Amino acid sequence: MATASSATLEQEPLSSPVEAPASPRRTRPREWRLPRTPGEWLVFVVLLGFAALFLVPFYVMLDAGFKTPATAGVQHMWSLPSELSLGGFSAAWTALHANLSNSFLVVIPATVVSCIVGSLNGFVFSKLKFRGSNFVFNFVLIGMFIPYQAILIPLVRFLASIGLYGTLSGLILTHIVYGIPITSLIFRNYYSALPKALMEAAQIDGASTLQTFRRIILPLSAPGFIVTGLFQFTNIWNDFLFGLVVVPDPSKQVATVALNNLSGTLSVNWNVVMAGALIAAVPTALIYLLLGRYFVRGLMAGSVK
């Protein structure tokens, strides 16, 4: 009996004490503090100087926008307005609000479609290698180095032949096609950093290539879409040449072209022009203020494999 009980005790594994799960570390927000060393003070002063230089144009535009038409052209641009007036902003908004709507009608679909096409191209060129894929990819990238001026005449003739010249749809198509090279490059670099084990696991589970992209790759693409979306939104919103050539009708032109038309032929109301420039810059400024930190993260996401 003793032998049997001892054998039983030997066969039973010794129970180890259960360890309590480690409590997650609480990350404290980084507190702002003044520089302490001379080197830190030097860096702080230099960065402060660069920030001041960056904000100088905004100060000049804001200062001129609040001046009256008489004082805007007489007072020095650094001097504060002797009399505050909202007439410049009111006149600029009246002249630009319809064109701002046109800009949104162009920039939103052009950005979304070019990002989707770029993600598909990036997925194919990074994960679905085929014979001559590098040559095709380099051929696509050539579009990044073609200057706008070199394709204006063929572009106008092509859009006229398909009935899209002078329309916002033609301008949207132009920005989509011209944005495919850069969006494909960004997504290819981003997808190249994703491990191949994700696709292999999906193939083992029986997923097709399209299902793998839609259910696995696409949910992981938020940083890439933020980077390409911000890049495309900024470029399309600030474009002037395509907006001027493709849509010659002033009622259909985008905000950047209409902003140029605020300058008169004989005289310039600087308060209206500066106020209009500030109004036209608000959308891109808000986008970067809201998504700027995600933009930096997205740029760094595909840099380290």
DRENDO-1510 file (C-alpha; in Angstrom, 1 decimal, always signed):
<recs>
REC; n; res; u; v; w
REC; 1; MET; +0.0; +0.0; +0.0 .
REC; 2; ALA; +2.8; +2.3; +0.9 .
REC; 3; THR; +4.6; +1.5; -2.3 .
REC; 4; ALA; +1.4; +2.1; -4.4 .
REC; 5; SER; +0.7; +5.4; -2.7 .
REC; 6; SER; +4.3; +6.5; -3.2 .
REC; 7; ALA; +4.1; +5.6; -6.9 .
REC; 8; THR; +0.9; +7.5; -7.2 .
REC; 9; LEU; +2.5; +10.5; -5.6 .
REC; 10; GLU; +5.4; +10.3; -7.9 .
REC; 11; GLN; +3.2; +10.2; -11.0 .
REC; 12; GLU; +1.1; +13.2; -10.0 .
REC; 13; PRO; +2.8; +16.4; -11.2 .
REC; 14; LEU; +3.6; +18.9; -8.5 .
REC; 15; SER; +1.3; +21.9; -8.8 .
REC; 16; SER; +3.2; +25.2; -9.2 .
REC; 17; PRO; +1.8; +28.3; -7.5 .
REC; 18; VAL; -0.3; +30.4; -9.8 .
REC; 19; GLU; +1.4; +33.7; -10.6 .
REC; 20; ALA; -0.7; +36.8; -10.7 .
REC; 21; PRO; -0.9; +38.5; -14.1 .
REC; 22; ALA; +1.4; +41.4; -14.3 .
REC; 23; SER; -0.4; +44.7; -14.2 .
REC; 24; PRO; -0.1; +46.8; -17.3 .
REC; 25; ARG; +2.2; +49.7; -17.1 .
REC; 26; ARG; +0.6; +53.0; -17.0 .
REC; 27; THR; +2.3; +55.4; -19.4 .
REC; 28; ARG; +2.3; +58.9; -18.1 .
REC; 29; PRO; +1.9; +61.7; -20.5 .
REC; 30; ARG; +5.2; +63.4; -21.2 .
REC; 31; GLU; +5.3; +66.6; -19.2 .
REC; 32; TRP; +6.5; +69.8; -20.8 .
REC; 33; ARG; +9.5; +71.5; -19.1 .
REC; 34; LEU; +11.8; +74.3; -19.8 .
REC; 35; PRO; +15.3; +73.6; -21.2 .
REC; 36; ARG; +17.9; +73.1; -18.5 .
REC; 37; THR; +21.3; +72.8; -20.2 .
REC; 38; PRO; +22.8; +75.4; -22.6 .
REC; 39; GLY; +22.6; +73.0; -25.4 .
REC; 40; GLU; +18.8; +72.5; -24.8 .
REC; 41; TRP; +18.4; +76.3; -24.7 .
REC; 42; LEU; +20.2; +76.7; -28.0 .
REC; 43; VAL; +18.0; +74.1; -29.7 .
REC; 44; PHE; +14.9; +75.6; -28.1 .
REC; 45; VAL; +15.8; +79.1; -29.4 .
REC; 46; VAL; +16.6; +77.9; -32.9 .
REC; 47; LEU; +13.3; +75.9; -33.1 .
REC; 48; LEU; +11.4; +78.9; -31.8 .
REC; 49; GLY; +13.0; +81.1; -34.5 .
REC; 50; PHE; +12.0; +78.6; -37.2 .
REC; 51; ALA; +8.4; +78.6; -35.9 .
REC; 52; ALA; +8.3; +82.4; -35.9 .
REC; 53; LEU; +9.5; +82.4; -39.6 .
REC; 54; PHE; +6.9; +79.8; -40.4 .
REC; 55; LEU; +4.1; +81.9; -38.9 .
REC; 56; VAL; +5.2; +85.2; -40.5 .
REC; 57; PRO; +3.1; +84.7; -43.7 .
REC; 58; PHE; +0.1; +83.9; -41.7 .
REC; 59; TYR; +0.5; +87.0; -39.6 .
REC; 60; VAL; +0.8; +89.2; -42.7 .
REC; 61; MET; -2.3; +87.6; -44.3 .
REC; 62; LEU; -4.3; +87.8; -41.1 .
REC; 63; ASP; -3.2; +91.4; -40.5 .
REC; 64; ALA; -4.0; +92.6; -44.1 .
REC; 65; GLY; -7.4; +90.7; -44.0 .
REC; 66; PHE; -8.6; +92.7; -41.0 .
REC; 67; LYS; -7.6; +96.0; -42.6 .
REC; 68; THR; -9.9; +98.3; -44.6 .
REC; 69; PRO; -9.3; +98.6; -48.4 .
REC; 70; ALA; -7.9; +102.1; -47.8 .
REC; 71; THR; -5.5; +101.2; -45.1 .
REC; 72; ALA; -4.4; +97.8; -46.6 .
REC; 73; GLY; -2.6; +99.5; -49.4 .
REC; 74; VAL; -1.2; +102.4; -47.4 .
REC; 75; GLN; -0.1; +101.0; -44.1 .
REC; 76; HIS; +3.1; +98.9; -43.8 .
REC; 77; MET; +2.4; +95.2; -43.9 .
REC; 78; TRP; +4.0; +94.7; -40.4 .
REC; 79; SER; +1.8; +97.3; -38.7 .
REC; 80; LEU; -1.4; +96.4; -36.9 .
REC; 81; PRO; -4.6; +97.6; -38.5 .
REC; 82; SER; -5.7; +101.0; -37.2 .
REC; 83; GLU; -9.3; +99.9; -37.7 .
REC; 84; LEU; -10.5; +96.4; -37.6 .
REC; 85; SER; -12.8; +95.4; -40.5 .
REC; 86; LEU; -14.4; +92.1; -41.6 .
REC; 87; GLY; -15.1; +93.5; -45.0 .
REC; 88; GLY; -12.2; +91.7; -46.6 .
REC; 89; PHE; -13.3; +88.3; -45.3 .
REC; 90; SER; -16.9; +88.9; -46.2 .
REC; 91; ALA; -16.0; +89.9; -49.8 .
REC; 92; ALA; -13.6; +87.0; -50.1 .
REC; 93; TRP; -16.2; +84.5; -48.9 .
REC; 94; THR; -18.8; +85.9; -51.2 .
REC; 95; ALA; -16.4; +85.5; -54.2 .
REC; 96; LEU; -15.0; +82.1; -53.2 .
REC; 97; HIS; -17.7; +80.0; -51.5 .
REC; 98; ALA; -19.0; +78.5; -54.8 .
REC; 99; ASN; -15.5; +77.7; -55.9 .
REC; 100; LEU; -14.7; +76.2; -52.5 .
REC; 101; SER; -17.6; +73.8; -53.1 .
REC; 102; ASN; -16.1; +72.9; -56.5 .
REC; 103; SER; -12.8; +72.2; -54.9 .
REC; 104; PHE; -14.4; +69.8; -52.4 .
REC; 105; LEU; -16.3; +68.1; -55.3 .
REC; 106; VAL; -13.0; +67.5; -57.0 .
REC; 107; VAL; -10.6; +66.7; -54.2 .
REC; 108; ILE; -12.7; +64.2; -52.3 .
REC; 109; PRO; -13.4; +61.6; -55.1 .
REC; 110; ALA; -10.0; +62.1; -56.7 .
REC; 111; THR; -8.3; +61.4; -53.4 .
REC; 112; VAL; -10.4; +58.4; -52.5 .
REC; 113; VAL; -10.2; +56.8; -56.0 .
REC; 114; SER; -6.5; +57.4; -56.4 .
REC; 115; CYS; -5.7; +55.9; -53.0 .
REC; 116; ILE; -7.8; +52.8; -53.7 .
REC; 117; VAL; -6.1; +52.3; -57.1 .
REC; 118; GLY; -2.7; +52.9; -55.5 .
REC; 119; SER; -3.4; +50.3; -52.8 .
REC; 120; LEU; -4.3; +47.7; -55.3 .
REC; 121; ASN; -1.2; +48.4; -57.4 .
REC; 122; GLY; +1.0; +48.4; -54.3 .
REC; 123; PHE; -0.4; +45.1; -53.2 .
REC; 124; VAL; +0.2; +43.5; -56.6 .
REC; 125; PHE; +3.7; +44.9; -57.0 .
REC; 126; SER; +4.8; +44.0; -53.5 .
REC; 127; LYS; +3.1; +40.6; -52.8 .
REC; 128; LEU; +2.1; +39.2; -56.2 .
REC; 129; LYS; +5.4; +39.1; -58.0 .
REC; 130; PHE; +5.2; +38.2; -61.7 .
REC; 131; ARG; +7.6; +38.2; -64.6 .
REC; 132; GLY; +8.5; +41.7; -65.5 .
REC; 133; SER; +6.8; +43.2; -62.4 .
REC; 134; ASN; +9.7; +45.5; -61.6 .
REC; 135; PHE; +9.8; +46.8; -65.2 .
REC; 136; VAL; +6.0; +47.5; -65.1 .
REC; 137; PHE; +6.4; +49.2; -61.7 .
REC; 138; ASN; +9.2; +51.4; -62.9 .
REC; 139; PHE; +7.2; +52.2; -66.0 .
REC; 140; VAL; +4.3; +53.4; -63.7 .
REC; 141; LEU; +6.7; +55.6; -61.7 .
REC; 142; ILE; +7.7; +57.5; -64.9 .
REC; 143; GLY; +4.4; +59.3; -64.5 .
REC; 144; MET; +5.8; +61.1; -61.4 .
REC; 145; PHE; +8.5; +62.8; -63.5 .
REC; 146; ILE; +6.4; +64.0; -66.4 .
REC; 147; PRO; +5.9; +67.8; -66.0 .
REC; 148; TYR; +2.3; +69.1; -66.2 .
REC; 149; GLN; +3.2; +71.5; -69.0 .
REC; 150; ALA; +4.3; +68.7; -71.3 .
REC; 151; ILE; +0.9; +67.0; -71.4 .
REC; 152; LEU; -1.5; +69.9; -71.5 .
REC; 153; ILE; -2.2; +69.8; -75.2 .
REC; 154; PRO; -2.7; +65.9; -75.3 .
REC; 155; LEU; -4.7; +66.1; -72.1 .
REC; 156; VAL; -7.1; +68.8; -73.5 .
REC; 157; ARG; -7.6; +66.9; -76.8 .
REC; 158; PHE; -8.2; +63.6; -75.0 .
REC; 159; LEU; -10.7; +65.1; -72.6 .
REC; 160; ALA; -12.5; +66.8; -75.5 .
REC; 161; SER; -12.7; +63.6; -77.4 .
REC; 162; ILE; -14.5; +61.8; -74.5 .
REC; 163; GLY; -16.7; +64.8; -73.7 .
REC; 164; LEU; -15.2; +65.7; -70.3 .
REC; 165; TYR; -13.3; +68.9; -71.2 .
REC; 166; GLY; -14.6; +71.8; -69.2 .
REC; 167; THR; -16.2; +69.6; -66.6 .
REC; 168; LEU; -15.3; +68.8; -63.0 .
REC; 169; SER; -15.4; +65.1; -63.9 .
REC; 170; GLY; -12.6; +65.7; -66.4 .
REC; 171; LEU; -10.6; +67.4; -63.7 .
REC; 172; ILE; -11.2; +64.5; -61.3 .
REC; 173; LEU; -10.1; +62.0; -63.9 .
REC; 174; THR; -6.9; +64.0; -64.5 .
REC; 175; HIS; -6.0; +64.1; -60.8 .
REC; 176; ILE; -6.7; +60.4; -60.4 .
REC; 177; VAL; -4.5; +59.4; -63.3 .
REC; 178; TYR; -1.7; +61.8; -62.3 .
REC; 179; GLY; -1.8; +60.6; -58.7 .
REC; 180; ILE; -1.6; +56.8; -59.4 .
REC; 181; PRO; +2.3; +56.7; -59.6 .
REC; 182; ILE; +2.9; +58.3; -56.2 .
REC; 183; THR; +0.1; +56.4; -54.4 .
REC; 184; SER; +1.4; +53.1; -55.9 .
REC; 185; LEU; +4.9; +53.9; -54.7 .
REC; 186; ILE; +3.8; +54.7; -51.2 .
REC; 187; PHE; +1.6; +51.6; -50.9 .
REC; 188; ARG; +4.2; +49.3; -52.4 .
REC; 189; ASN; +6.8; +50.4; -49.8 .
REC; 190; TYR; +4.2; +50.0; -47.0 .
REC; 191; TYR; +3.1; +46.6; -48.1 .
REC; 192; SER; +6.6; +45.4; -48.5 .
REC; 193; ALA; +7.1; +45.7; -44.8 .
REC; 194; LEU; +4.1; +43.4; -44.0 .
REC; 195; PRO; +5.2; +39.8; -43.3 .
REC; 196; LYS; +4.5; +37.2; -45.9 .
REC; 197; ALA; +3.2; +34.9; -43.3 .
REC; 198; LEU; -0.1; +36.8; -43.3 .
REC; 199; MET; -0.8; +35.8; -46.9 .
REC; 200; GLU; +0.4; +32.3; -46.4 .
REC; 201; ALA; -1.9; +31.8; -43.5 .
REC; 202; ALA; -4.8; +33.2; -45.5 .
REC; 203; GLN; -4.0; +30.8; -48.4 .
REC; 204; ILE; -3.9; +27.9; -46.1 .
REC; 205; ASP; -7.3; +28.8; -44.8 .
REC; 206; GLY; -8.6; +28.8; -48.4 .
REC; 207; ALA; -8.9; +32.5; -49.0 .
REC; 208; SER; -8.5; +33.8; -52.6 .
REC; 209; THR; -6.1; +36.7; -53.5 .
REC; 210; LEU; -9.0; +39.2; -53.4 .
REC; 211; GLN; -10.3; +37.9; -50.1 .
REC; 212; THR; -6.8; +38.1; -48.7 .
REC; 213; PHE; -6.5; +41.7; -49.7 .
REC; 214; ARG; -9.9; +42.7; -48.5 .
REC; 215; ARG; -10.0; +40.9; -45.2 .
REC; 216; ILE; -6.3; +40.9; -44.1 .
REC; 217; ILE; -4.2; +43.5; -46.0 .
REC; 218; LEU; -6.8; +46.3; -46.3 .
REC; 219; PRO; -7.6; +46.5; -42.5 .
REC; 220; LEU; -3.9; +46.9; -41.9 .
REC; 221; SER; -3.6; +49.7; -44.4 .
REC; 222; ALA; -4.9; +52.7; -42.4 .
REC; 223; PRO; -1.4; +54.3; -42.0 .
REC; 224; GLY; -0.8; +54.0; -45.7 .
REC; 225; PHE; -4.2; +55.5; -46.6 .
REC; 226; ILE; -3.5; +58.4; -44.2 .
REC; 227; VAL; -0.2; +59.2; -45.8 .
REC; 228; THR; -1.4; +59.0; -49.4 .
REC; 229; GLY; -4.7; +60.7; -48.5 .
REC; 230; LEU; -3.0; +63.7; -47.0 .
REC; 231; PHE; -0.5; +63.9; -49.8 .
REC; 232; GLN; -3.2; +63.7; -52.5 .
REC; 233; PHE; -5.5; +66.0; -50.8 .
REC; 234; THR; -2.9; +68.7; -50.4 .
REC; 235; ASN; -1.6; +68.4; -54.0 .
REC; 236; ILE; -5.1; +68.4; -55.6 .
REC; 237; TRP; -6.4; +71.2; -53.4 .
REC; 238; ASN; -3.4; +73.5; -54.2 .
REC; 239; ASP; -3.3; +72.7; -57.9 .
REC; 240; PHE; -3.7; +75.6; -60.2 .
REC; 241; LEU; -2.5; +74.6; -63.7 .
REC; 242; PHE; -4.9; +71.7; -64.3 .
REC; 243; GLY; -7.8; +73.6; -62.7 .
REC; 244; LEU; -7.2; +76.6; -65.0 .
REC; 245; VAL; -6.7; +74.6; -68.3 .
REC; 246; VAL; -9.2; +71.8; -67.9 .
REC; 247; VAL; -12.1; +73.9; -66.6 .
REC; 248; PRO; -12.0; +77.4; -68.3 .
REC; 249; ASP; -15.6; +78.3; -67.1 .
REC; 250; PRO; -15.2; +80.7; -64.1 .
REC; 251; SER; -18.4; +79.3; -62.5 .
REC; 252; LYS; -16.9; +75.8; -62.4 .
REC; 253; GLN; -13.4; +76.6; -61.4 .
REC; 254; VAL; -11.7; +75.5; -58.2 .
REC; 255; ALA; -10.8; +77.8; -55.3 .
REC; 256; THR; -7.1; +78.3; -56.3 .
REC; 257; VAL; -8.0; +79.6; -59.7 .
REC; 258; ALA; -10.8; +81.8; -58.3 .
REC; 259; LEU; -8.3; +83.2; -55.8 .
REC; 260; ASN; -6.1; +84.4; -58.6 .
REC; 261; ASN; -9.1; +86.1; -60.2 .
REC; 262; LEU; -9.6; +88.2; -57.1 .
REC; 263; SER; -6.7; +90.4; -58.2 .
REC; 264; GLY; -8.1; +93.2; -60.4 .
REC; 265; THR; -6.6; +94.4; -63.6 .
REC; 266; LEU; -6.1; +98.0; -62.5 .
REC; 267; SER; -6.0; +97.8; -58.7 .
REC; 268; VAL; -5.7; +95.1; -56.0 .
REC; 269; ASN; -7.8; +95.0; -52.8 .
REC; 270; TRP; -5.1; +93.4; -50.7 .
REC; 271; ASN; -7.4; +92.9; -47.7 .
REC; 272; VAL; -9.8; +90.7; -49.9 .
REC; 273; VAL; -6.9; +88.8; -51.5 .
REC; 274; MET; -5.2; +88.0; -48.2 .
REC; 275; ALA; -8.5; +87.1; -46.6 .
REC; 276; GLY; -9.3; +84.8; -49.5 .
REC; 277; ALA; -5.8; +83.2; -49.2 .
REC; 278; LEU; -6.5; +82.4; -45.6 .
REC; 279; ILE; -9.9; +81.0; -46.3 .
REC; 280; ALA; -8.5; +78.8; -49.1 .
REC; 281; ALA; -5.8; +77.5; -46.7 .
REC; 282; VAL; -8.1; +76.5; -43.9 .
REC; 283; PRO; -9.1; +73.0; -45.2 .
REC; 284; THR; -5.5; +71.8; -45.6 .
REC; 285; ALA; -4.5; +73.4; -42.4 .
REC; 286; LEU; -7.3; +71.6; -40.5 .
REC; 287; ILE; -6.5; +68.3; -42.1 .
REC; 288; TYR; -2.8; +68.5; -41.0 .
REC; 289; LEU; -3.8; +69.7; -37.5 .
REC; 290; LEU; -6.2; +66.7; -37.1 .
REC; 291; LEU; -4.2; +64.0; -38.8 .
REC; 292; GLY; -0.6; +65.3; -38.6 .
REC; 293; ARG; +0.6; +62.8; -36.0 .
REC; 294; TYR; -0.9; +59.9; -38.0 .
REC; 295; PHE; +0.9; +61.2; -41.1 .
REC; 296; VAL; +4.3; +60.9; -39.4 .
REC; 297; ARG; +3.4; +57.5; -38.1 .
REC; 298; GLY; +2.3; +56.3; -41.5 .
REC; 299; LEU; +5.6; +57.6; -43.1 .
REC; 300; MET; +7.6; +55.6; -40.5 .
REC; 301; ALA; +5.4; +52.5; -40.7 .
REC; 302; GLY; +7.0; +51.1; -43.8 .
REC; 303; SER; +10.5; +52.3; -43.2 .
REC; 304; VAL; +11.6; +49.5; -40.9 .
REC; 305; LYS; +10.8; +45.9; -41.8 .
</recs>
